[in-house]
Amino acid sequence: MFEEQELTVEQVAREMQVHKSRVYSWIQTGELPAIDIGRRGKHNYRVSRADLEEFKQSRRTDRDRD
């Protein structure tokens, strides 16, 4: 059975070469979908590989524009 890879905020930040606070901001504004596996008010986000790839595509500057 195929399991989709889930990344931590730290892994996303490293891959995107940004500070993890930037990743938290993307998640909190809804730009980057994530699931919260934390409990009792402490966030512990996971981002699917597919969602990260879609996020990266949506931010490309060389897309055809109307």
Summary of the structure (lengths in Angstrom):
residues: 66
radius of gyration: 13.0
end to end distance: 40.6
largest distance: 45.2
contacts: 139
relative contact order: 0.20
helix: 41%
strand: 17%
